[in-house]
Amino acid sequence: MIKIKKIMAAVLSIALVGAFTSCSGDEGASSESKSGNTSVSDSENKGGEKEENSGEDVTIKISWWGGDARHEATQNAINAFMEENENINVEVQFGAWDGWEDAMSTSLYAGTAPDINQINWNWISNYSADGSKFLDMNTMSEHFDLSNYSEEALNQCVVADELQAIPVAMTGRIFYWNKTAFENAGISVPTSLEELYAAGQTFKEVLGDDYYPLALGEYDRTILFIYYLESVYGKAWVEDGKLNYTAEEIATGLEFMNELEDKHVIPSIPTIIGDGAASLDKNPKWMEGKYAGIFEWDSSATKFASALNEGQEFVVGDYFKDFGKHQGGFTKVSLAFAISENTKHPEECAKLLEFLLNSEEGTAIMAAERGIPLSKSALKTCTDGGLLNEVVAEANSKVLEWAKFPLDTQFENSKLKGNPDGVYYDVFGGLSYDEYSVEKAAEILVEGVTEVLEG
Amino acid sequence: MNNVSNRRSPGKLYMFFRHNLGFLFILVWLIGFLVFRLYPFISSLIYSFSDFHLFNGTTEYGLMNYKEIFEDDKIMKSLSVTFKYTFITVPLKLAFALFIAMILNYKVKGVNLFRTAYYIPSILGGSVAIAVLWKALFRDDGLINSMLRIFGLEGINWLSDPKYALFIISLLRVWQFGSAMVLFLAALKGVPADLYEAATIDGASKPRQFFSITLPLITPVVFYNLVTQLCQAFQEFNGPYIITQGGPRNATTLFSLLIYKRAFQMNEMGMASAMAWVLFTIVTILSIIAFISQKYWVYYGDEK
């Protein structure tokens, strides 16, 4: 018995040591990638060379969210920048989007945000409406080449008469189809609403009840609904800070969404929630081709394409001309970079941004990881070097060519977009769960949007 | 004499600690308590009477947040969901923990292994990985529905049906009964064996022995578990945040989830603070009721 206990103790001790060593190994790896220790040690290794520099040694910090490919490209570009500017040490902070804004908004308020931040376009009006959080980039024009950007693009980031950020790319929603799934149903990808309705029935009859030509979550429905309304009525969703649609007009758009569900074009919200996936690109039904279409940001193409199981072809769709007499749909700045107002090294920050967004060397490494660049020089570098993803480039050109309506900065307000208690989720979830009639849903939407717009 | 009179008199702080040496020993804890506990506690109370927004500042002071809490349907629904969650979770968890503790109190072979196995969910339960696993188990084509289908039963929409979603979240917490179980186990071991012997000689059945001997003698632990589990249940956050995000149709939007959303997604710190204080008040009232009621049902051995 004693012998058994001794053996057990020895095995447990080894297991414990193993657990500790493997834990510490992981921790090392994550801290290296998360906190940018690689870059710090790089600069430390060059301690001897640093002394030769005439510039003062400074440390700046940059933050961004995204996926692995974006993390890798940005880190490589930053390392290249540090090799060129040995007196500037760059620390990095990055992660996935989930919960990112919650953390960043708090640090922006507390004044502890990194020197440079990747931001969403609406953060400017939400967090720095008076220009107190982000530096006016016009003051950095000596170090950052603003002539690379069109005035129209830069104006999107002007709030309180200050250019508070540099827009990186423009984006809009467009249809993407799993061409193979449509071929399995014996039809081609839809190019009109009529064909989409027909596809719904074909999918049901040929492939089965759980096959749909298109899948839309609550927020996707909101954007498609606005695209539909703008196509029918030819006016922006919000104009001069006021909702531009009556409850009756909104009701027609909501009826359209109900029709999509009734005609087996899109699965209901309960079905999508029941799939238990955090997002459509992580949904096994999208991967397998049971959901054969999405209405997504042009910049999200790679994410959805790579999620598909092998042997399935992912193609960019066309906007439907039979939605209405007008060209509906909107574009917005996909993301931007802003320098914190309280940074101690604004010039070094501007220099880093110039390297990442405009310089030939930096943009060749960054490529199109944040969408098709708005910077003329970056676009040239990416085009000449064949660095643009063909699908993303095709989608982006279609979006910019078609979608002309502007987007109000309050469109993504958390009271509207919040999941599951935001107004959009309430309205489109309530419709799909048959809790709301079209009239009731229209009333809630008008009330909710107006309340947010009136502040 | 001159030397003595020229010497600097010791500082007030030095004299204070000299006479109250205990304070010096707890100084680190005291500073932590003042900065990280007392300050947020008081400042949140002050914020709760304002419309403090992180980026719009404060424009108004008054009772408007408290008024809104009781007038807003979404907040009241969330409060009702939280009560439902608590009244499902706490009794189920205590009953389950006591039941398993009684089984593990028997001298059977390998009992220590079973005790460890049943305690493990308590260590893992709060983790993100388990919550993700839970979601995978209960999705439409997950393991649970697959098993139901083997027996010819129709799968249930656990995650998307508002009727079942709260139950799934509750089940995750009930599954983590280990810490309550360990306390029950210790209490059961403290029940004198001669009482059972005497009861057996008198012809008392096992259920009678449980209700007349075991349960009365372990009531202090039942009381302790009740109060701690009540506090935990009202503060539940991880499960609904990861598994359902509060959905479907707000069926699992527990109060703490709504406080988080108001504070960190909408940046309405005044409102979030008021909601936190309402939650604190509810837990306090329930705890006071439990404490007052204990003289009617909790038996302490040292009482006359």
Interface residues (C-beta under 8 A of the other chain):
Chain A: E101 D102 S105 T106 Y109 N126 Y127 S128 A129 I269 P270 T271 I272 I273 G274 D275 G276 A277 P284 S414 K415 G418 N419 P420 D421 Y425 G429 G430 Y433 E435
Chain B: L54 F55 K74 K135 A136 F138 R139 D140 D141 G142 N157 W158 L159 S160 D161 P162 Q245 G246 G247 P248 R249 N250 T253 L258 K261 F264 Q265 M266 N267
